[in-house]
Amino acid sequence: MSDALARQETVFVEALDTAMRGPRRNGLFAVWLIIRACGDLLPPNPVSDSGHQKRLSALANRLRSLSMPPPLHRAIAGTLQGLNEGTPHSARIALRQLVAPVRETLGPVCGDALDRAAEIAQQVRISTPK
């Protein structure tokens, strides 16, 4: 995971520290987990296909037990489906698709941090062998 993407994660970790128990806190936790899963697909050290599928399955199981605001819950369900592909492109799309629901349910600070994370993921270039 790039250091710049990890910096965006800290916005969610800091928000988790101050959030009270409930759907909002669970939503922050869920988005943080999604950012980590997306970061694992990006260069320079993406996880293997089998590793990604195992992590995605564990992520889906973990998210199933969390109560979240309904718009965020629906968006995350769609994001998980998109992440099945396991490519850097799917990670970029997943982050981009979550920006609006995160901004609506978790606030502009978190929405802006996720928007920056999506931009960072878009800028990461995949090296192709010659």
C-alpha positions in Angstrom: 0.0 0.0 0.0 1.3 3.4 -0.8 2.2 5.7 2.0 -0.1 8.4 0.7 -3.1 6.0 0.8 -2.1 5.0 4.3 -2.2 8.7 5.3 -5.8 8.8 4.2 -6.6 5.8 6.4 -5.5 7.8 9.4 -8.5 10.1 9.0 -10.8 7.2 9.5 -8.7 5.8 12.4 -8.8 9.2 14.1 -12.6 9.5 13.5 -13.0 6.0 15.0 -11.2 7.2 18.2 -13.7 9.9 18.8 -16.9 8.2 17.5 -19.5 6.9 19.9 -20.7 3.3 19.6 -23.4 2.7 16.9 -24.0 2.7 13.2 -21.7 5.7 12.5 -18.7 4.1 14.2 -19.4 0.8 12.5 -19.5 2.6 9.2 -16.2 4.3 9.9 -14.7 0.9 10.7 -16.2 -0.7 7.6 -14.8 2.0 5.3 -11.4 1.8 6.9 -11.4 -2.0 6.2 -12.4 -1.3 2.6 -9.6 1.2 2.1 -7.1 -1.4 3.4 -8.5 -4.1 1.1 -8.2 -1.7 -1.9 -4.7 -0.7 -0.9 -3.7 -4.4 -0.9 -4.5 -4.6 -4.6 -2.4 -1.6 -5.6 1.3 -1.7 -6.6 4.1 -1.9 -5.6 3.2 -5.1 -3.7 -0.3 -6.3 -4.5 -1.5 -9.5 -2.8 -1.9 -12.7 -4.8 -5.2 -13.7 -6.3 -5.8 -16.4 -3.8 -4.7 -14.2 -0.9 -7.1 -11.5 -2.1 -10.0 -13.9 -2.3 -9.4 -15.1 1.2 -9.1 -11.6 2.5 -12.3 -10.5 0.7 -14.2 -13.5 2.1 -13.0 -12.6 5.6 -13.9 -8.9 5.0 -17.4 -9.8 3.8 -18.0 -12.0 6.9 -16.7 -9.2 9.2 -18.9 -6.5 7.5 -22.0 -8.7 7.7 -22.0 -8.3 11.5 -21.8 -4.5 11.5 -24.9 -2.3 11.6 -24.3 0.8 9.4 -26.4 3.6 8.0 -28.5 2.1 5.1 -27.0 4.1 2.2 -23.5 3.1 3.3 -24.5 -0.5 3.8 -25.9 -0.7 0.2 -22.8 1.0 -1.2 -20.4 -1.3 0.6 -22.3 -4.4 -0.6 -21.8 -3.1 -4.2 -18.2 -2.3 -3.5 -17.5 -5.9 -2.3 -19.0 -7.3 -5.5 -16.7 -5.0 -7.5 -13.7 -6.1 -5.5 -14.2 -9.7 -6.5 -12.2 -8.9 -9.7 -9.1 -8.3 -7.6 -7.4 -5.8 -9.8 -6.0 -2.4 -9.2 -8.7 -1.0 -11.5 -11.4 -2.6 -9.4 -9.9 -1.1 -6.3 -9.9 2.4 -7.9 -13.5 2.0 -8.9 -14.5 0.7 -5.4 -13.0 3.8 -3.7 -14.5 6.2 -6.1 -18.0 4.7 -5.7 -17.9 5.0 -2.0 -17.2 8.7 -1.9 -20.8 10.0 -2.1 -22.3 7.6 0.4 -19.4 8.2 2.8 -19.8 11.9 2.5 -23.6 11.6 3.1 -23.4 9.3 6.1 -20.1 9.9 7.7 -19.5 13.6 6.9 -17.5 15.8 4.6 -14.1 15.2 6.3 -14.4 11.4 5.7 -15.8 11.9 2.3 -12.9 14.2 1.3 -10.4 11.7 2.7 -11.9 8.9 0.7 -11.9 11.2 -2.4 -8.2 11.8 -1.9 -7.6 8.1 -1.4 -9.4 7.4 -4.7 -7.3 10.1 -6.5 -4.1 8.5 -5.0 -5.2 5.1 -6.2 -5.9 6.5 -9.7 -2.3 7.9 -9.8 -0.6 4.7 -8.9 0.8 3.3 -12.1 1.0 -0.4 -12.9 4.4 -1.4 -14.3 4.1 -3.6 -17.3 6.9 -5.9 -18.3 8.6 -5.2 -21.7 
